[in-house]
Amino acid sequence: MKIVALKETVQGEKRVAMTPESAGQLQKLGYACLIESGAGAFANYSDSAYEAAGVTVLPNAKDAIAEADVLIKVRPPMAAEVAQFRRKQTLIAFFYPGQNAKLLEQCQQRLVNVLAMDMVPRISRAQKMDALSSMANIVGYRAVIEAGNHFGRFFTGQITAAGKVLPAKVLVIGAGVAGLAAIGAAQSLGAIVRAFDVRPEVAEQIESMGAEFLFLDFEDAQDGSETGGYAAPSSPEFRKKQLECFRAQALEVDIVITTALILGRDAPKLWLKDMVEAMQPGSVVVDLAAEHGGNCDLTVADAKVVTDNGVTIIGYTDFPSRMATQSSNLYATNIRHMMADLTPEKDGQVLHDMEDDVIRGATVTFEGEITYPPPPPKIKAIAAKQKLSVPEKTPENLAAEEAAAQKKAGWQKIGMLSIGAGLMALIGLYAPASFMQHFIVFVLAVFIGFQVIWGVARSLHTPLMAVTNAISGIIILGALVQLETGNWVVTVLAGISVLIASINIVGGFMVTRRMLQMFKKS
């Protein structure tokens, strides 16, 4: 089958859906790759570069569409382009079916199978195909670059012979992929970064990047999370507190980057006109939601506005195209991964498996039917292991088990005592009587001490170590007396006793000290 990349017809769109590198990967899947002439020119990919990668360059869109089995684009196709599509072709592009109902019906009538890259479900397995995240990452980074281009000072603070330069203060509203990318870029440039999001779980991510998360003094806890990683609409009370926070920040920050979007809705208004008026001259607002109405009251889509008080408001909607080479590279990689899932046998044949969560989620028309909106992805939960039912034991059974355990322990003790007695008898055959007298006392002391300590509950071991310091002191005194007996064996054993008892005393004090520190206020 043939995959064809069409040239984008939307004014200002510079991206391309196929790069020479991705074409090589698609050819390994068994596809023949074709591209409309000049499709990659704005992304710095010449026709000759494609030809060198084995891609056939076609002179115009009509010829490209006629040759294609699979059509790949960045933007949704124009109605005139859809009119040239033929049945059973597959189209892969950003489609936005919720906003393009007529285009969706037109593709359905033409029996074209459409996979919308903006509908790829946000699940772990589909991250490699998540073109929205790929583009949002670029948008967030580029927003900081655009802000720096219109901001009249350094981002980082400096102290020079000519004077002191204060660091810029940047506020990022919305900590999705674009927001986090903006935070990272602004932080790397040395700015003081603050961020806000209605989802409390992103606070840790924001703070881990070195930015300050703005918490609201709000009594009712609100979790603004929604399925798919998007934010949910806020309550009126929460919004009131939110706007109060933003008004306070407007007096301090130099740069505001807004990224707030709710899936399937117009962008919420978060940076109001009075906030813009409160900002210092030379400040910058970059509204990344301009294409969907904007988060700022004064945003004009695809334009830069300078207010009467000298605040620049940027409402560009072509941030990815301003980094066309990088954007095309990432988007083409997303397309390539999608094709890999559509070609499990790597034989150059599309297998449109509607049982696959990712493919089903992205498909908006299939075999003449509109399949939008898709069902939620099936969650394959790991079946919990069933615990074997164990019958409850009766008091008679418990008593019998306890008696058996005691009997076993008794026989073990008898065995150990018998072995110990045998060893003592063997030593007594060769050792002098004076040695045996002391040795028997030593063995009995060890045995009794072991039995006493072993019977103490584990929770009492730490305090017990402090109490045994007294016993260790007695052992040291006794050992010091034995050092002058003149018998070298007794002297060695006494020295070992002093050493071990000293270690026990020091360890006891250390453990006790740590135990007491646990109950002290830090």
PABAMI-601748 format. One record per residue: z, y, x of N, C-alpha, C in turn; residue in one letter. Coordinates in pm, whole numbers, plus 50000, padded with zeros to 5 digits. Atoms other than C-alpha are relative to their C-alpha. Example, Ala and Ser with C-alpha at 12.3 -4.5 7.8 and 13.67 -1.06 7.14 Angstrom:
REM PABAMI-601748
500004988150089507804955051230500005012050090a;499944988149918507144989451367500735010949923s;
***
This chain:
REM PABAMI-601748
500004988050083500005000050000500005012550087m;500164987549927499415036150100501055010249954k;499064989150028502085063150126499355013150043i;500654987249973500775098650103501015011249985v;499164988050006502705130650182499125011849961a;500784988650048501435160649987500525013150059l;499634986649953501435196650104500745007349889k;499214992850100504045218049928499255012549955e;500734988750057502575244049693500925011549957t;499074989450039505735264149609500045010650110v;500024988949905505695298249774501274999850086q;498874999549908507945298950083500564986350040g;499505013349964508505261150098499274995150126e;500595003649871507945250250459500284985550041k;499655013749965509355215050457498854990449969r;500985010550025507295183150460500774986849988v;499285012450032508265148550333499764988950100a;500285010349899506815129050627499855006750135m;500164995349863507135134951000499324989050081t;500605010649918505305116551278500994988750032p;498995010349972508565098551359500254991049879e;499755008250119509245087351001498774991749964s;501225007750028505595076650967499994987150080a;499925012249921506125052151251500934989749940g;499065009150064509125037351070499414994249871q;500635004950122507165034750744498924989650030l;501035009749962504355016750921500614986450036q;499315012649971506874990851040500394992549873k;499735006450129507634984350672498734994449936l;501265005650050503974975150626499135009649925g;500784990150075502655007550474498995007050089y;500944991049935499595027650565500415014349962a;499514986450023500555064350603498845009950004c;501014989550010498385093550497500705013249970l;499414986950025499035130950476498915010249973i;500944989250028497305161350334499965009550119e;500184991349884495915184050604500845012649986s;499194987949997498285212150701501354998749935g;498725001850071501275197150519501195002850091a;498874998449910503465198450828499905012250090g;500254988649909502165230650983501205009250010a;498874990749998505115252550881501254993850062f;498875006949937507535226251013499704996450145a;500405002049859505745226551352499504985850028n;500635013149982504025192851296498505001849973y;501454997950014500285195951358499314987349951s;500785011550044497605173451214499764990350116d;500255008849884496905160451564501234991750033s;498775007749976500565149951600500094988249904a;500005011150096500235129351282498964989550038y;501045009549962496975113951399500444991650119e;499495007549885498635104351727501014989349959a;499015009750050501305086251522499364989749908a;500685009950083498655066151335499875003949855g;500084995250138498625087551019498595005449973v;501314994850040495355094350839500175013549933t;499934986550056494855131350764498865001949902v;500994998050106493095138850435499795014949977l;500344985750002491335172150372500675008049890p;499454992250111492845181850035500894991349912n;499045007050086495365172649765499294990049909a;500715009150091492755157049534499714986750066k;500295012449928491665131849794501294992450032d;498735006449966495295125349894500584992649880a;499465006450120496385117849537499174987949961i;500895011250036493365095549478500264987850087a;499805011149908494215074249782501394993649986e;498595003749989497965071249719500414989049903a;499215008950085500045042549585501405005949981d;498704993350004503255061449671499805014450047v;500094985849966503385099449669501385005150035l;498714994449961506175117249856499855015150016i;499994985549995507025154149821501435004850022k;498694993849994509905178149869500355005849864v;499764993550128509715200149559499384991949886r;500655006650114508865187949206498535003649996p;501434997050004505105185549150499685010349892p;500494990850102503205212048958499314992049889m;500655006950112501755203248618498564996450035a;501385002849961498255205548768499924987950092a;499985011849913499195179849031500254987449920e;499705011850081500695155948774498764995849921v;501215003250076497435158148578499034991550081a;500895007949915495715141948876500594986350033q;499365012949970498215113248907499374989149914f;500515011350079497105078848795501154990449970r;498965009050047499085051848623500474990750112r;499325009349909501525029948819500155005550142k;499644993949872501715054149109501505002650001q;498584997049984505205060449245500135013650067t;499744986749944506415095949308501455000750044l;498644998149948509455103149527500105014550045i;499844985749968510655139349543501295004949936a;498994993150080513365163349436499345003149866f;500664998750130512685163749062500825008049900f;499094993050092515735178048879499624997549854y;500475003550136514995159748552500725007649890p;499294992650102517685178548361499435013749975g;500584986750014515885211548424498484999649979q;501465001150009512295198148405499624989649895n;500255009850107512095180448070498514998349972a;501445001150028508395188648013499284992450111k;500605007149886507455176748362500334985249994l;499585013950014509435144948298499144992849897l;500835006050105507505138247977498574998350048e;501375000949950504215145248151499834988050093q;500065011749911504985119348421500124987149922c;499865011950084506035094548154498674996649933q;501285002250067502755099147969498934995250096q;500965004549899500825094048292500374986350057r;499515013249953502795061348347500295000150149l;499624998849859504015073748684501484996750014v;498605003249972507235058748821500575010750093n;499454988649925509375087748945501414996650047v;498675000949942512335085049179500415013950047l;499524986649966514295117649202501034999050111a;499085000449887515975122649538501305007349968m;498774993050040518465146049369500874991549909d;499245008850089519585117149145500574987850073m;499435011249924520545093049425501524999949980v;498545000250026524075081749331500795001950128p;499174997349883526785093649565501024989050018r;499165011449966528145059949666499784996950148i;500035002349856528785046850016498674994250047s;501235006849957525695024750032498805009349999r;501154991150015523405053649936500105012450086a;499864988049919524625079050192498775002750087q;501184998249915521575072950411498825005849923k;501074994550084519365083850116500425013049930m;499454988350069521525113250003499385012750055d;500724988249951519015141150052500715013049962a;499264988050038521205166149866501025003650108l;499024997449894523905162250130499325004250130s;500734996349878521355163850413499615014849997s;500434986150012520005196850284501205009449992m;498814991550011523465210550196500635002550135a;499484998449864524565204850554499265011250073n;500824989649936521685226550676500265013649935i;499784987450072522295252750407501315006650044v;498724994549958525955256850504499965006050139g;500144994949863525125260950871499175012950003y;500904988449998522255285050805500645012149934r;499334988950067524435305950572500835008250100a;499204993049899526735314250864499105007850096v;500944993049912523755323051084499465012549933i;500504988450073522355346050814501085010849988e;498914990350009525765362150767500195007250132a;499864993849869526055368051141498885009750031g;501164991349976522575383551143500175013549932n;499834987550074523645409750888501385006250021h;498664994949974527235414051007499975007850131f;500154991049886527675442351254500964997850114g;499035002149893530335426751477499954985650048r;499835013749954531255396051677500764991949895f;499145008950078532665365951498501334997950071f;498795002749923535145359251777500675013050044t;499294988449948537815383451892499875001150151g;500114997849857537585398952237500905011650043q;499274988949939539695420552464499265003450130i;500794995849884537555439852713500515013450050t;499634986949946537855470752931499605011249905a;500474989750093535975489552660500815000449872a;499194999950121538465480152390500184986049944g;499665012650064539675453052158499114997949877k;500835003650115537415435151907500744989549919v;499295009450087539135418151613499054989049954l;500865010750050537805384251501499635002249854p;500444998950139535825382851179500804990249914a;499315008650096537555368450872498974995049898k;501025006350085535385344150678500704992249890v;499495007750114536145330550331498874991349946l;500975009550055534285299350215500554994949867v;499595004550134534495291949842499204987549965i;500645012950026533765255549768499884992250129g;499995007849877534345228650028499304986649982a;500855011850001531575204149952499334998450136g;500715002049873529045194050216499595013450060v;500434986949950527635229350244501205008350045a;498814992349963531105245050249500614995350130g;499425005349876532395221950521499115003250120l;500914996349891529275228450729500175014750036a;499784985849974529845265850691501325002350072a;498704998849933533505262150790499874996150147i;500165004549862532535242651101499235009950085g;500814990549924529875267751205500775012950027a;499244987649982532085298351148501174998050096a;498885002949911535025281951324499534999050145q;500515001649863532895273151626499605013450061s;500354986749951531825309751651501225008750025l;498764992949967535465320351676500595008149888g;499474992250111536055334951331501304994049947a;498845004850075539275332451132499474995549864i;500655005750118538215309450849501044996149896v;499205004250115539805305450508499074993149901r;500845007250095538565282250236500784996949873a;499395003350129539205274749871499134989849930f;500705009850082538305245549649500944995649889d;499175004350112539515233649311500484985750016v;499605013949977539825198049446501074999750108r;498924999549901543195194349619499824990250115p;500125009949894542105164049820499225005050121e;500774994949886539805185250039500835009050090v;499164991249918542715206050171500184994350140a;499795006349869543315181050451498745001050086e;501264998849924539625181550550499845014250054q;500144985949959539635219550561500945003150116i;499014997049895542805221550770499694992350128e;500355007649880541575194251007498895006750080s;501064992749931538625217051090500485013450054m;499444987849944540965245251185500005011849907g;500014989150097540575265950868501284999749917a;498824998850087543285277750630499584997449856e;500295002950140543275263050281500845009249912f;499324990650089544165288150008500554992449879l;499355006550114546685273049767500315010549894f;499674991150110547265288249425501434997649954l;498665000950057550705295749285499834996849851d;500365004450135549945275248974500924988649960f;498975009750039552615256148784499394986749959e;500615012450048550365230748611499034995050105d;500875005749897548795208048871498644997149939a;501355002750047545025206848832499244992950109q;500895006949909542775181548997498585002949954d;501344996050040539295196548988498934990350040g;500995009749957537575164649101499264994449880s;500795006350103534785148948901499204988950065e;500735011449946532755117148940498825004650084t;501114996749913530265118549225500295010450104g;499644990449897532165142849444499795014449961g;500204986250045531425173649234501295005549941y;498834993650059533905198649094499875000449848a;499974999350145534955199148730500305014349957a;499684986450048535225230748515501505002450001p;498584996549991538535249348551500515004749864s;499374994950122540975257948274500095015350009s;499894985349997541305294848172501185004950084p;498824995949923544805296748324499744998750150e;500315002249859543585281848652499025010650050f;501004990149959540605305548661500645013750020r;499324987249986542885335448611500705000850135k;499335000249870544985325548913498985000250115k;501045000749899541825318149107499435013950029q;500564986649982540385352849051501015009550061l;498964991949936543705368849143500044997650151e;500035003449856543575350549475498795006350068c;501224994549940539985361749538500085015350011f;499874985349993540815398249459500875004150119r;499154997249884543565397249720499234997850130a;500785002949880541185381749973498905010350023q;501094990249987538475407649902500415012050084a;499524988649922540645434150066500054996850150l;499795003949860540855414150391498774994150067e;501055007649935537795392650452498775008550028v;501234993149962534575403850619498764993049947d;501155008150042532265375550516500464990249894i;499725009650106532255355250195498784991149983v;501085009750022530165323550157500384991749878i;499695007250123530085309249805499064988049986t;500795012350011528925273449748500294992549871t;499495007250116530445265149409498894996949899a;500945004550101528245244749176500634988649921l;499585011150085529005221648884498754992949953i;501205007850028526485193748828499555002149855l;500564998450133524185201448533500385012949931g;499584987350061525615236448474499545011750086r;500264988049922524895271948576501185002550095d;498944997249901526845284048878501085008649939a;498904991850055530305297548785500095013350073p;499844986949940530925334448846501415000950061k;498725000049928533665336249110500245012850078l;499854987649922533005367649316499455011449915w;500394990450102532975395249060499695013850061l;500444986849953531695430949085501155007950061k;498874992249947535165446149139500444994650136d;499665005649869535725422249432499045005350106m;500984994449907532505433949597500345014550032v;499664985949979533585470049547501265001750085e;498774999249921536945462249713499774996550147a;500285004249863535275448850031499665012150088m;500254989249904534915470050346498495001650023q;501424998149966531535485750432499614991350120p;500465008949896529485462550649500304985449973g;499695013950034530865431150484498754993149943s;501165007950043528515402950383500454989349902v;499805011050095528375379450084498734991550003v;501135009350002526125348750114500214990649882v;499865007750124525615332549772499044988150005d;500845011949990524365296849813499674994149864l;500305004750136524295291849436499015009349929a;500894990050060521715319349380498914993749914a;501075006650074519065294649259500444995949860e;499465004350130521365284748971500805011149933h;499344988850064522485319548867500955007550089g;499154993349904524765327449161501465000149964g;498554998950017528525328149212500455014549999n;499664985849994528475365949262499285007649889c;500594992150108527865390948983498755007550043d;501074991249954525495411549197498904992850075l;501015007749926523405383349346498655001049930t;501375000550048519635385849307499314988750075v;500615011749937517805353149372498825004150088a;501094997749903515465353249674499945014450049d;500004986049955516555388149772501305003250072a;498814994449934518995407749987500295013449937k;499604987850068520945435149813501105006750081v;498964992149935522995462849975500615009149895v;499324992350104525575478249742500295014350046t;499714986149968526605514649727501115001450104d;498914999349901529725507149934499664992550128n;500445005749873527685490450209500214985350018g;499865014649992528205453650125498644993649981v;501295007050009525205431050188500204986849925t;499925012450080524675403249932498684992650017i;501185008149969522265375850035499874989049896i;500245010150103520755354549758498784991450028g;501175008149966518095335249948500154985849944y;499995013750051517155301549798499204990550089t;500845008149911515065288950089500674997350134d;499305002349872517755282350350499474987750075f;500565011349923516425247350434498675003050064p;501314996649943512925261550486500115009450118s;499804991449884514365286550732500344991950125r;499855009349888515085256250950499114987949968m;500925009850058511985237150843499874987250081a;500165012049917511695213551139501194990649983t;498795008250016515285201551115500094994349859q;499935004450139515175199650735499004988849972s;501045010150023511915180050734500384986950066s;499605012049927513275155950991501044992149920n;498955006950075516375148150784499484994849866l;500515004350131514565146750449499054988250015y;500925011249977511835124050587500774987250032a;499165011749972514585101050716500604994549871t;499505004450130516115100050366498934992449922n;501125006650067512695091050223499754986250061i;500265012849931512215064050485501034989549962r;498965009550042515555048050394499784995649855h;500305003750138514595049050026498884989649996m;501115009649995511335031250107500454986550056m;499485012749946513255005350309500694991949890a;499375007150112515294997049997498974995349899d;501075004150093512104995749789499114989150058l;500855010049934510524971850042500894989950071t;499065009249935513094944250106499324989750090p;500705010149921510454920450244499225006050117e;500744993049893508914946850478498544995750005k;501395004750010505484936350352499065010849946d;500844989350048504194970350244499784999949850g;500115000750145504734962649874501295005249938q;498834994350066507064982849649500574990149899v;499285008250097509654961949465501015009149931l;499184990350072511134985249204501074992449921h;498935008350058514364966349134500955008849919d;499154991850086516034982848835501414994549986m;498635005349997519094960648887500795005650117e;499344993849885519834978649213500595013549958d;499324987850043522385006449156499335012650052d;500584988149939520735030949396498625002949942v;501354998050053517155025749279500045003749853i;499894996850144518175025848913500525014249979r;499444986650015520205057448957498995010850029g;500994989949961517315076049123498785000049910a;501205001150083514645064048878500175008049871t;499944992050123513905088948599498894996449902v;501015006050088510675073548461499574986850064t;500415013149948509605037148490499214992849892f;500895007750088506685018648332499865006449862e;500264993050124506075045148071501225003549918g;498784996650072509705050247972500825009950082e;499084990849934512105078648051501344993050016i;498745007249971515145063048217501125009550041t;498974990049972517095095448262500725003449871y;499095001749885520055098648249500314985350026p;499735014049967520955066748434501424996149958p;498625004550026523995045448354500845001850125p;499144998949880527015048848585499834987750088p;500145011449910526815026548896501034989249969p;499085011250020528294992348855500964999350118k;498985000949894531534989949050500364985450016i;499715014149974531854956149208501384998950062k;498625001149953535544951849234500244986150056a;499645012949940536894924649455501034993349911i;499095007050090538524898949235501324997350071a;498675002349943542224897349296500314985249999a;499645014249991543474863849411501124996949902k;498995003950097545354846549137501144992850071q;498835006349942548834837549236500324987149927k;499655012750061549764801649179501355001349930l;498764999250076552384798948910500994989850054s;498955008649946555574785249057501114999049896v;498945001450101558054770848809501335004750055p;498694995249959561474786648817500934988250028e;499105010849959564114765748992501305000749919k;498755000950074567124753948798501185001250096t;498814999449912570694759248931500264986950072p;499795012949934570874721849005499074998450119e;500955001049888567724723549219500415009150115n;499574990649896569004754249405501204994650076l;498825005849935572344737249473499614988550091a;500425011449919570604705949599499295004750127a;500704994849883568334726349832500985006150099e;499004993949913571324745749968500814989450074e;499255010949936573254713450034499174993250107a;500885006349901570244698450211499855008850124a;500134990949887569864729850427501265000050086a;498755000249925573574729350522500144986950078q;499925013049931573374692450606499114999850123k;500924999549887570364698450828500565008750112k;499424991049900572054727851002501184993450070a;498875007149939575184706351056499564989950103g;500505009949904573234678651223499415006850125w;500524992849885571504704351445501125004650092q;498864995749919574864718151557500634988450073k;499435012049934576204683351626499154995850118i;500915003749890573114676151834500155009350118g;499844990549892573524708052034501334998250073m;498705002349937577224701452092499994987450084l;500075012549923576484666052206499265002250131s;500764997449878573894678352452500845008350097i;499144991649916576304705352577501124992050064g;498925008349944579114680052619499494991050111a;500585008549896576814657152814499745007750128g;500244991849882575804685653045501305003450072l;498704996949941579454695353097500564988150078m;499525012149931580344659253186499244997750129a;500825001949880577444657753430500415009950110l;499574990049902578564690353599501384996350055i;498645003549958582194677953607500054989050103g;500025010849901581204647553814499885005350142l;500284995049866580194669854106500715013250032y;499394986949975581874704054060501504998550021a;498545000549980585454711154182500755003449871p;499204998150123588284712453925500195014849968a;499804985750024588884749953974498765006449936s;501254994750058585214757353896499864995949855f;500165005050135585214735653586500915007349902m;499064992950089588264753653447499405013349954q;500604987150034586544787453462498684998349924h;501315002050063583164773853361500144996249853f;499795003950140584504757653044500405012149916i;499624987750072586144790752943498775008749976v;501224991850012582844808553008499084994549891f;500895006250099580814783852800500545001949860v;499404998350132583274785052512499905014549953l;500114985850036583234823252521498585003349952a;501404997750039579434823352508499724994049862v;500255006950126579384798152222500645007549882f;499284993150108581994816152013499385013949974i;500624986950016580414850352081498674999049928g;501305001850067576994837351978500194997549851f;499765003150140578384823251654500475012349923q;499504988050067580184855751574498865009949975v;501094990250013577174878151640498944995049902i;501055005750087574734854851461500385001049852w;499554999450139576834856151146500075014149943g;499954986250048576724894351122498685003549931v;501214995750070574274909150872499165009250089a;500884992149913571224925651032500255015049986r;499754985850021572064959250878501205005150078s;498814995949926575314959251080499834998550151l;500185002449857573794950951418500185012750083h;499934987849922573504987151529501445005050018t;498604996249978577144997251460500774989750080p;499285010649926578274963851601499825001750150l;500244998349857576684972051936500985010250060m;499034990349951578985002051965501394993650014a;498695006549996582044980551887500104990250118v;499985009949892581094953952145500145006450137t;499754993649871581374979952420501424997150049n;498615003149960585114973052416500084986050059a;500025013849948584494935752465499344999750137i;500694999549871582044943652745500915005750107s;499054994349904584724964752913501004989550048g;499075010949961587134934952908499314990450094i;500755009249913584424913053061499885005750141i;500144993849867583894938053344501314999250077i;498715000849932587614939353423500284985950049l;499775013949959587854901453429499114996050116g;500945003449892584774898753648500425006650131a;499564993249878586144924453896501174992550065l;498885007949946589314903553935499494987650072v;500535012349942587214872554011499195002350126q;500834997349882585214890054284500724996750130l;499245001949876588074884554538500524985850014e;499525014049991588524846854488499594993450130t;500465006049876586604838854807498934989549980g;501045010050029584324813354638498695007349968n;501254992550016580734825054667499354997949863w;500585002750132579684808554338500665008949896v;499264991550094582454826854148499615014650020v;500374986149971581534859354321498645003549940t;501344997650056577844856154218500065001149849v;499914999750146578714847953859500725012549950l;499274987950038581224876853845499115012450012a;500924988749985578594900853979498985000749887g;500955000350113576104889353714500685004749871i;499254995950120578764894253445500175015249995s;499844985449995579434929853563498695006949965v;501314994050025575704937753558499624999349852l;500405001850140575054923253212500895008249907i;499094992450084578154939153059499735015050011a;500314985849982577224972953208498755003849921s;501224997450077573744970753059500315000649850i;499645000350142575284962052723500725012849958n;499274987750033577614992152735499055011949991i;500954988950000574845016652828499084999249878v;500875001850116572535002052562500725003149870g;499234997350121575285003952302500145014949974g;499884985650016575845040952367498675006549961f;501314994250031572105048352356499614997349854m;500355003450138571585029952026500865007949903v;499104992450087574635046551873499575014649991t;500444986049999573375080851981498755002049914r;501204999050082569965074651824500324998449852r;499615002250139571615061951509500605012749941m;499374987850048573685093751479498985011349982l;501014989650011570645115851538499164998849873q;500765001950123568955100651235500635007149882m;499304993750111571575116751015500235014950023f;499874985849973571395151251175498825007549943k;501084991650048569355179451026499195005050118k;500874995449891566325188451237500005015250005s;
***
